[in-house]
Structures are given as C-alpha cells and as structure tokens.
C-alpha cells in the first residue's frame, strides 16, 4: 500500500513513547466531516456548520460506513495487541484519505 505513513523515529522518556511519522496524505476526520465558520451576531459568537461530501457519503452509504468502522476497529485492535494506549484519541487525531470521486476511504 502506498498510502501508509512511515514511522521516522521514536523518542522514549520515563513515562511515554513518542512515535514520529512522516506527514500523512489526507485530512483530519473533523476536516473531512465539517467546515465550521464562526462569526459574531448581535454580540455573540455563532457557528455555521457545513457538512462535507464525506459526511453525507458516510451517512447515506452503508458499505462506506461499515468499511470505516471496520478499519477503525482494526486499528484499535492493533493498538491493544501492541499494548499501546493513545492518550488523546479524537477526530482531530484521525487522518482520513477520502476519494470523493469513487466514494472510498483509502
């Protein structure tokens, strides 16, 4: 697979191991799902959320959603088998390479 990010280095201190990867192709899960714009209206901050094509595709395509969930489960299974605990798992830390034309996750 040519879309795998390569591990460049690791740094170990007395309580953590830091894995350093090359820059990966794709966008964060948040960036793939939403475009959020904040603006002030009558003295308050109001957010406008635009749902992306990926959001609509994953919501309406059962096969795509199943594929995404299977891949995430495989990653968590690999973490568990390796004894790795990700201390900050959130959509901003998940990189997705989504092919809009073919509606598939790479």
Backbone as a chain_set.jsonl record, in Angstrom:
{"seq": "XXXXXXXXXXXXXXXXXXXXXXXXXXXXXXXXXXXXXXXXXXXXXXXXXXXXXXXXXXXXXXXXXXXXXXXXXXXXXXXXXXXXXXXXXXXXXXXXXXXXXXXXXX", "coords": {"N": [[0.843, -1.187, 0.0], [0.584, 2.184, -0.844], [-0.261, 4.309, 0.638], [0.378, 4.301, 3.273], [1.625, 5.774, 6.179], [4.965, 6.363, 7.057], [6.929, 5.334, 9.821], [9.197, 7.444, 11.268], [10.861, 7.924, 13.459], [11.359, 7.404, 16.985], [10.829, 8.501, 20.33], [11.668, 8.04, 23.627], [10.684, 8.619, 26.925], [10.644, 8.836, 30.542], [8.017, 8.046, 30.997], [6.506, 7.953, 28.63], [6.208, 6.948, 25.161], [7.041, 8.409, 22.208], [5.914, 8.479, 18.976], [7.106, 9.238, 15.813], [5.978, 10.217, 12.802], [6.068, 10.435, 9.183], [4.65, 13.162, 7.299], [1.3, 12.614, 6.696], [-0.829, 11.758, 3.95], [-4.005, 13.166, 3.377], [-6.823, 14.301, 5.383], [-7.799, 15.584, 8.608], [-10.257, 13.822, 10.534], [-12.277, 15.537, 11.465], [-11.958, 17.721, 9.665], [-12.618, 16.42, 7.303], [-15.297, 15.843, 7.735], [-16.718, 18.213, 8.509], [-17.118, 21.733, 7.883], [-16.528, 24.393, 9.709], [-17.541, 27.583, 10.508], [-17.047, 30.427, 12.37], [-18.743, 33.301, 13.539], [-19.606, 36.634, 14.581], [-22.733, 37.566, 15.882], [-25.028, 39.844, 16.794], [-23.499, 40.44, 19.09], [-22.774, 37.936, 20.038], [-21.009, 34.844, 19.634], [-21.55, 32.873, 16.867], [-21.878, 29.761, 15.271], [-21.535, 28.375, 12.083], [-22.179, 25.427, 10.522], [-21.094, 23.47, 7.927], [-21.82, 20.561, 6.327], [-19.727, 18.159, 4.896], [-19.036, 16.461, 1.73], [-18.026, 13.957, 2.388], [-19.227, 13.517, 4.895], [-21.963, 13.334, 4.16], [-21.785, 11.183, 2.41], [-20.851, 9.064, 4.044], [-22.925, 8.926, 5.799], [-25.078, 8.139, 4.232], [-24.276, 5.899, 2.825], [-24.169, 2.705, 3.444], [-22.241, 0.688, 3.076], [-19.821, 2.154, 2.931], [-19.763, 3.3, 5.509], [-19.625, 0.963, 7.062], [-17.139, -0.03, 6.176], [-15.432, 2.023, 7.095], [-15.844, 1.856, 9.923], [-14.948, -0.781, 10.337], [-12.241, -0.539, 9.679], [-11.404, 1.275, 11.659], [-11.865, -0.291, 13.947], [-9.989, -2.316, 13.473], [-7.606, -0.867, 13.751], [-7.753, -0.092, 16.472], [-7.687, -2.626, 17.586], [-5.114, -3.459, 16.821], [-3.622, -1.584, 18.291], [-4.288, -2.432, 20.893], [-3.265, -5.062, 20.928], [-0.573, -4.491, 20.72], [-0.137, -3.263, 23.075], [-0.47, -0.55, 23.249], [-1.55, 2.625, 24.284], [-3.474, 5.2, 23.252], [-3.345, 8.439, 24.169], [-4.865, 10.619, 23.492], [-7.204, 10.338, 21.819], [-9.205, 11.442, 19.303], [-11.377, 13.031, 16.87], [-9.77, 14.993, 15.567], [-7.293, 13.829, 15.576], [-7.325, 11.723, 13.88], [-6.495, 10.636, 10.758], [-7.82, 10.816, 7.554], [-7.995, 9.608, 4.286], [-9.903, 10.4, 1.846], [-11.455, 9.489, -1.107], [-13.258, 11.362, -3.086], [-14.394, 11.143, -5.639], [-14.649, 8.366, -6.197], [-15.913, 7.61, -3.939], [-14.646, 6.329, -1.656], [-12.678, 5.224, 1.103], [-9.281, 5.567, 1.581]], "CA": [[0.0, 0.0, 0.0], [1.401, 3.38, -0.905], [-0.83, 5.374, 1.458], [0.746, 4.087, 4.666], [2.623, 6.73, 6.674], [6.13, 5.658, 7.58], [7.479, 5.723, 11.121], [10.525, 8.01, 11.057], [11.677, 7.878, 14.664], [10.607, 7.348, 18.233], [11.528, 9.076, 21.475], [11.139, 7.431, 24.847], [11.086, 9.256, 28.178], [10.378, 7.946, 31.68], [6.634, 7.563, 31.065], [5.851, 7.917, 27.328], [6.938, 6.699, 23.923], [6.527, 9.3, 21.171], [6.147, 7.961, 17.637], [7.2, 10.349, 14.873], [5.663, 9.744, 11.456], [6.103, 11.403, 8.102], [3.358, 13.812, 7.095], [0.413, 11.679, 6.008], [-1.791, 12.291, 2.994], [-5.371, 13.134, 3.884], [-7.276, 15.37, 6.269], [-8.31, 15.064, 9.87], [-11.651, 13.402, 10.452], [-13.093, 16.755, 11.593], [-11.898, 18.471, 8.413], [-13.352, 15.667, 6.273], [-16.732, 15.823, 8.034], [-17.37, 19.508, 8.709], [-16.462, 23.017, 7.713], [-17.159, 25.216, 10.733], [-17.194, 29.004, 10.442], [-17.566, 31.208, 13.49], [-18.93, 34.728, 13.281], [-20.343, 37.319, 15.637], [-24.069, 38.036, 15.537], [-25.629, 40.533, 17.936], [-22.604, 40.356, 20.238], [-22.483, 36.552, 20.432], [-20.35, 34.015, 18.626], [-22.456, 31.886, 16.266], [-21.132, 28.876, 14.384], [-22.245, 27.795, 10.943], [-21.56, 24.145, 10.198], [-21.405, 22.924, 6.606], [-21.448, 19.151, 6.266], [-18.997, 17.876, 3.66], [-19.447, 15.31, 0.927], [-17.705, 12.752, 3.162], [-20.278, 13.373, 5.9], [-23.18, 12.841, 3.505], [-21.498, 9.855, 1.852], [-20.768, 8.059, 5.11], [-24.257, 8.855, 6.405], [-26.036, 7.51, 3.316], [-23.716, 4.72, 2.18], [-23.951, 1.688, 4.487], [-20.971, -0.001, 2.808], [-18.738, 3.053, 3.308], [-19.759, 3.387, 6.972], [-19.134, -0.324, 7.558], [-15.71, -0.074, 5.885], [-14.78, 2.948, 8.02], [-15.879, 1.287, 11.274], [-14.078, -1.965, 10.35], [-10.849, -0.068, 9.713], [-11.139, 1.838, 12.993], [-11.785, -1.42, 14.879], [-8.708, -2.973, 13.23], [-6.556, -0.035, 14.344], [-7.825, -0.227, 17.927], [-7.245, -3.989, 17.893], [-3.642, -3.451, 16.729], [-3.127, -0.859, 19.471], [-4.47, -3.279, 22.078], [-2.314, -6.17, 20.843], [0.775, -3.972, 20.931], [-0.068, -2.654, 24.395], [-0.393, 0.895, 23.058], [-2.691, 3.418, 24.706], [-3.439, 6.539, 22.665], [-3.821, 9.288, 25.26], [-5.636, 11.765, 23.009], [-7.954, 9.884, 20.648], [-10.305, 12.336, 18.954], [-11.441, 13.194, 15.409], [-8.655, 15.791, 15.059], [-6.096, 12.998, 15.535], [-7.561, 10.614, 12.947], [-6.28, 11.095, 9.392], [-8.619, 10.079, 6.573], [-7.756, 9.923, 2.88], [-11.185, 10.075, 1.225], [-11.544, 9.708, -2.551], [-14.628, 11.824, -3.33], [-14.89, 10.669, -6.928], [-15.022, 6.945, -6.096], [-16.548, 7.45, -2.634], [-13.992, 5.27, -0.89], [-11.639, 5.623, 2.05], [-8.014, 4.9, 1.264]], "C": [[0.883, 1.243, 0.0], [0.864, 4.508, -0.025], [-0.542, 5.189, 2.947], [1.811, 5.109, 5.049], [3.757, 5.955, 7.336], [6.567, 6.238, 8.923], [8.916, 6.189, 10.901], [11.44, 7.841, 12.261], [10.761, 7.648, 15.859], [11.483, 7.92, 19.354], [10.86, 8.523, 22.721], [11.627, 8.232, 26.052], [10.656, 8.339, 29.315], [8.927, 7.47, 31.761], [5.933, 7.435, 29.724], [6.807, 7.462, 26.24], [6.265, 7.562, 22.865], [6.903, 8.719, 19.817], [6.091, 9.119, 16.652], [7.052, 9.786, 13.458], [5.892, 10.839, 10.437], [4.714, 12.042, 7.978], [2.504, 12.902, 6.225], [-0.519, 12.407, 5.049], [-3.178, 12.19, 3.621], [-5.657, 14.341, 4.761], [-7.695, 14.749, 7.591], [-9.773, 14.686, 9.68], [-12.585, 14.606, 10.561], [-13.122, 17.535, 10.286], [-12.645, 17.759, 7.289], [-14.86, 15.729, 6.488], [-17.395, 17.191, 7.976], [-16.482, 20.669, 8.285], [-17.194, 23.966, 8.649], [-16.634, 26.64, 10.611], [-17.841, 29.709, 11.62], [-17.684, 32.671, 13.106], [-19.718, 35.34, 14.435], [-21.676, 37.813, 15.099], [-24.702, 38.584, 16.81], [-24.813, 40.305, 19.217], [-22.272, 38.953, 20.706], [-21.83, 35.805, 19.277], [-21.329, 32.939, 18.169], [-21.64, 31.067, 15.28], [-22.042, 28.334, 13.296], [-21.479, 26.532, 10.552], [-22.045, 23.697, 8.827], [-20.92, 21.476, 6.597], [-20.842, 18.852, 4.9], [-19.599, 16.692, 2.913], [-19.162, 14.01, 1.674], [-18.782, 12.478, 4.214], [-21.528, 12.764, 5.269], [-22.975, 11.431, 2.937], [-21.519, 8.783, 2.934], [-22.129, 7.869, 5.79], [-25.234, 8.045, 5.537], [-25.547, 6.218, 2.678], [-23.323, 3.704, 3.259], [-22.61, 0.981, 4.307], [-19.776, 0.859, 3.23], [-18.628, 3.176, 4.829], [-19.2, 2.104, 7.584], [-17.624, -0.446, 7.354], [-14.935, 0.819, 6.856], [-14.725, 2.361, 9.433], [-14.989, 0.053, 11.392], [-12.615, -1.544, 10.452], [-10.494, 0.512, 11.081], [-11.007, 0.715, 14.027], [-10.461, -2.164, 14.716], [-7.56, -2.184, 13.865], [-6.559, -0.172, 15.863], [-7.389, -1.614, 18.373], [-5.718, -4.074, 17.829], [-3.024, -2.719, 17.917], [-3.167, -1.764, 20.693], [-3.46, -4.427, 22.086], [-0.884, -5.722, 21.117], [0.942, -3.329, 22.303], [0.036, -1.139, 24.337], [-1.689, 1.545, 23.523], [-2.527, 4.794, 24.083], [-4.101, 7.476, 23.665], [-4.717, 10.431, 24.8], [-6.403, 11.394, 21.74], [-9.166, 10.781, 20.45], [-10.293, 12.521, 17.437], [-10.313, 14.036, 14.817], [-7.365, 14.99, 14.944], [-6.271, 11.753, 14.671], [-7.441, 11.173, 11.539], [-7.047, 10.182, 8.436], [-8.235, 10.55, 5.176], [-8.994, 9.454, 2.123], [-11.16, 10.456, -0.249], [-12.994, 10.063, -2.885], [-15.214, 11.239, -4.603], [-15.402, 9.237, -6.851], [-15.758, 6.62, -4.799], [-15.973, 6.261, -1.876], [-12.913, 5.876, -0.01], [-10.392, 4.839, 1.691], [-7.193, 4.758, 2.508]], "O": [[1.834, 1.327, 0.777], [1.484, 5.569, 0.047], [-1.153, 5.851, 3.785], [2.789, 5.289, 4.324], [3.522, 5.006, 8.083], [6.574, 7.452, 9.129], [9.753, 5.431, 10.412], [12.645, 7.639, 12.111], [9.537, 7.696, 15.739], [12.71, 7.828, 19.317], [9.636, 8.541, 22.847], [12.822, 8.494, 26.192], [10.334, 7.176, 29.075], [8.636, 6.56, 32.538], [4.848, 6.856, 29.67], [8.027, 7.568, 26.364], [5.057, 7.459, 22.651], [8.081, 8.491, 19.542], [5.136, 9.896, 16.656], [7.874, 8.999, 12.988], [5.91, 12.023, 10.773], [3.73, 11.513, 8.495], [2.929, 12.472, 5.153], [-0.941, 13.533, 5.31], [-3.476, 11.221, 4.32], [-4.854, 15.268, 4.866], [-7.919, 13.542, 7.681], [-10.44, 15.178, 8.77], [-13.574, 14.69, 9.834], [-14.187, 17.965, 9.843], [-13.235, 18.406, 6.423], [-15.623, 15.672, 5.524], [-18.503, 17.325, 7.458], [-15.254, 20.585, 8.328], [-18.353, 24.305, 8.41], [-15.424, 26.868, 10.612], [-19.047, 29.594, 11.837], [-16.815, 33.212, 12.423], [-20.409, 34.636, 15.171], [-21.752, 38.396, 14.018], [-24.884, 37.855, 17.785], [-25.365, 40.017, 20.279], [-21.549, 38.795, 21.69], [-22.069, 36.098, 18.105], [-21.868, 32.19, 18.983], [-20.814, 31.606, 14.544], [-23.163, 27.897, 13.555], [-20.278, 26.578, 10.287], [-23.245, 23.561, 8.592], [-19.742, 21.208, 6.834], [-21.388, 19.249, 3.871], [-20.522, 16.026, 3.382], [-19.952, 13.068, 1.609], [-19.196, 11.333, 4.399], [-22.082, 11.794, 5.785], [-23.88, 10.597, 2.979], [-22.127, 7.726, 2.763], [-22.439, 6.788, 6.291], [-26.108, 7.351, 6.057], [-26.333, 5.509, 2.05], [-22.28, 3.833, 3.9], [-21.919, 0.706, 5.288], [-18.825, 0.349, 3.822], [-17.524, 3.157, 5.375], [-18.396, 2.154, 8.515], [-16.91, -0.907, 8.245], [-13.898, 0.413, 7.38], [-13.67, 2.371, 10.066], [-14.344, -0.148, 12.421], [-11.845, -2.124, 11.218], [-9.405, 0.265, 11.599], [-10.129, 0.769, 14.889], [-9.87, -2.598, 15.705], [-6.649, -2.77, 14.45], [-5.506, -0.348, 16.477], [-6.782, -1.759, 19.434], [-5.098, -4.696, 18.692], [-2.028, -3.17, 18.483], [-2.193, -1.85, 21.441], [-2.869, -4.731, 23.122], [-0.083, -6.473, 21.674], [2.039, -2.897, 22.657], [0.563, -0.51, 25.255], [-2.783, 1.081, 23.2], [-1.545, 5.484, 24.357], [-5.283, 7.325, 23.974], [-5.276, 11.144, 25.633], [-6.268, 12.055, 20.711], [-10.039, 10.869, 21.313], [-9.298, 12.201, 16.787], [-9.932, 13.815, 13.667], [-6.429, 15.431, 14.277], [-5.453, 10.834, 14.728], [-8.188, 12.075, 11.16], [-6.943, 8.957, 8.495], [-8.159, 11.751, 4.918], [-9.127, 8.275, 1.796], [-10.877, 11.602, -0.599], [-13.854, 9.185, -2.958], [-16.391, 10.88, -4.644], [-16.469, 8.928, -7.382], [-16.178, 5.482, -4.589], [-16.684, 5.327, -1.505], [-12.319, 6.903, -0.339], [-10.429, 3.621, 1.519], [-6.086, 4.221, 2.46]]}, "num_chains": 1, "name": "protein.A"}
